[in-house]
């Protein structure tokens, strides 16, 4: 009988120690939070998620460099249905196959917001459809964001 209560006591001690270790780890990790990413994406959104065919909405991508000493090459890749076009100002983005892209250098400690125009059209006979816009952002060739946005396109 004594060994059964001894085993229960050992189990309870081990359980208490495990709980204390977990609590200690959680407290320690809060005291020393992980550093911010080298480049962070603060916004990636459409100004409107509904647009008329042939109209325009803006995709806003806000970037922030947390690197105090180095600039970084940023590449924004966009893809969608073939009737969706992307531009900055009046200049269409470069295209490689079905991927539209824009490259820029983000200087150290800089912030920059890209305003990319999105111009969708509808196929003949279609009055309303939802297009998916796929966004992938790279920093120095390393993927830092993947996001999908839906855009409803309709006849005026």
C-alpha positions, 0 to 999 in steps of 0.5 A: 500500500505504501508504494502506491501512495509513494508513486502518487506523490512522485507523480504529483511532484513531477507534475508540479515541476513540469508546470513550474518549468512551463510557467518559467519558460513563458515568463522568460520568453516575455522578458526577452521578446524575439527581435522584429523581422528585418523587413516587415509588411505593415499593410497589404490591402485593397482600397475597395474589394468591389470594383466595376469592370474596367474600373480601378482599385488600389493595392496598398503594400506598406513596408518597414525596414528594421535594419539599421545598416543594410538596404534590402531588395524587395520583390512583390509578385502578383498573380490573378485571372488574366483579365486583371492588370497591375500598374504603378501610376500609368506604367504596367508592372513587368510580367514573367509568364503569369506573374506580375512583379515590381522590384525596389530597394528598401533602404535601412530604417526606411518605410515605403508604401507601394500603391499598385493600381488593379484594373479588372475587366469581365468576360463578355456575358459575365455580370459579376465575378470574384477574382483572387489576387495572390501576393507574394513578397520577397526580401533578398530572395527570401519569402516574407509574406504570402497573402490572397485577396478577393476582388469582386468585379461587376458591371456598372 
